[in-house]
């Protein structure tokens, strides 16, 4: 990767890692304060909030990110301003309408979940919907414009606010509705942090000629991206909570939400952080006709995702019982650990395909993406219906992991064999998997019956050191690459990065 691009990835990864730690702290606080069953209800309400946001925002974040990158690359300030104004206006209006609809339906939804008390947190979610919808559009625009410094600052500030809010909720004795309100404040903070950056772009474009957006196939792209966003909700956004909540299995919903939070947080740190930087970069390369540069960047990005995703999955599976026990008191049975291990396995395959999906999005190959996502979404829902009633959280995890793995394998195959002509670095990924597997065995053997947060931190740090050494031994990374990573870490630690 080029220096600026690698810097953007590193900055995004760092902010994601900080947000991940804050999210895990939030989970630990809320599970202890709310208890397993109430936390499960809170998780269901958050899923309803996320669903409402996806319904309102459609595919605008993806579309704005791609076309903002294209217009910025062409230095077309007028179209860029119209794009941001058009997308922001739609998301604001749709967010208000969807929030009002959720408020009106809150009592009926609560009855459907068998708990009338859920109406209050559902109304709190309705108030948060407009803020979250507009914030998603603003984040997409900032990423498309390459403002990863602003995005990192906004997401880090929101994560800290959410953690502080969880502490306040725990001390004040608040319920799920109070925590949902905290989420709304976090989205408002994201808007405040990024508002100035985008206002400057809008101001510059507003002084230019009012160039129409027609002729860019933008509407077609938006429609396809909207379908992708809805399908992503099914495959990657805990849709299983809908089934668990409907069945009244709120304890199982709590276990699944915590396990999914662990696996999703772990896999989001590098794969998603990489994709958020690479998707607009791929769009710039594709839009500029630099196909050879894109072909060189793709295998390198995929290799680095493998280098980080495999040890995260292996280490998480090895430490599944103590991790779950720390975040959800009482969740330390072998079956509970299997739930997390299964989710990590499916998420790893899906993570490896993140760069492939980013390339297909950048090239506008939405027809292929839609076909793959439709198949994965249908498979996910079918498995949910079959496995959750009898299997609870484990059935939910199995359904989700199988759908994620199937989608990831299909995306990788499409990238390498489906006419895109992209080289998947299977050999490098295999070496990373071998190093990660050995590290996982060492961590598991060293775990024994040890307990406590201090030991867990030591195990994570020790596993990281062991993996670094094993990755060098097996050739997953070169010595020069390892030295560059260490140098970047030292500069970041000294405040110079």
C-alpha positions, 0 to 999 in steps of 0.5 A: 500500500502507498504511504497515505493509504497505509496511514489511513488504514492504520488510523482507521484500525487504531480508532476501531480498536479503541472503539472495540475496547469501549464497546466491550467495556459497555457490554460488561457494565450493562450485563452486570447492571441489567442481568441476562434477561433484561440485557437480552431485551435491550439487545432486541431493542437495539436490533430494532433500532438498527433495522429502522436505520437501515430502512430509512438510510437505504443504500445512501452511505455506500452510494455517497462514499463511492460517488464522493470519492469519484467527484473529489477525484475529478475535482467536481465541487459542484456535483460533490455539493449536490450529492451531499446535499441530496443525500443529507436531505433524503436521510434527514426526511426519511429518518424523521418519517421512520422514527415517527412510524416506530414510535406509533408501532412501539406498543404493538411491537412490544406486545409481539415480543410478549413484554409491554414494558418494551414500549418505552425503550422502543420509543427511545429508539424511535427518537434516536432513528433520525440522528442515526440515519443522518450520521450514517450518511455523514460518515459515508461522505467523510470516508468517500472524501478520505477524511479518515482523521475526522471519522476516527475522531468521531467514532472514538468520541462516540465510543467513549460517550457510550461507555460513559453513558453505560457507567451512568446508567449502571450507577443511576439504576436506569433501564434499557430506555436510558441506554438507548437514549445514550446511543442517540446522543452518541450519534448526535456527537458524530454529526457534530464532529463531522458537520464542519468538515462536510459544511466546508465542502458544501460551501465550496460546491455551492459557489460552483455551477449547479451541475445535475447528477444525471448520467452517472447511473447513481439511481441504479447504484443506490437501488442496488446498494439499498438491497445490499444494505437490507441483506447485510442486516440479515447476514451481518447485523444479528437478525437472529435476535428477531427470532430469539426475541419473538420466541421469548428466549431473552436469556439466549438472546443475551448470550448470542448478543454478547458472543456476536458482539465479541466476534463482530468487534474482533473482526471489525477492527481490521477487515471493516476498517480496511474496507472503509478505506479501500472502497473509496480508494478502489473507486478512485482507481477504477474511475481513473482507469488504473486497473493495474494498480487496483489489481496490485492493491487487492491481493495485498489488502486480502493478505493483510486481512488474513494476517490479522483475522486468523489470529483473532479467530484462533485466539478468540476460540482458545479463550472463548470461555473466560472471555464470555464469563468476563462479559456475561456472568454465568456464561462459562459453560462449554456450550456457551464457548462453542457459540462464540467459536462458531461465530468466529469461524464464520466471521473469519471467512467473511472477513477474508472476502471484505476486499473482494466485496469492496472491489466489486462495489468500486467497479459497480458490479452490483448485479453479481453482488446482489445475486450472492447476497440474496442467496446468502440472505435466503440461506440465513433466514432458512437456517434461522427458521430451522435451527433457532427454535430447538437450538437457541443461541447455538442454533442462531450462531450456526445459522449466521456462521454458515451464511457468512462463510458461504457468502465469503467463499462465493465472493472470493470465488467471484473475485478470482474466477468470475471474470474480475481477474483478481489474484487471491493470495492463498499461499500467504493466507495459508501461512497466516492460518498455520501460524494462527493455529499454532498460536491458538494451541499454545494459548489453549494449553497455557490457559488451563483453569486460570481465571480473572481479567489480569490473566486474560490480558496476559494471555492475549498479550502473550498470544500476540507475541507468540503469533508475531514470532510464528508469523515470521517463522512461517513466512506470513510476514517478512522481517521488513514488514514486521519492522515497519509495523513496529516503527508505526506502533512506536510513532503512534505511541509517541504521538507522532503518527 
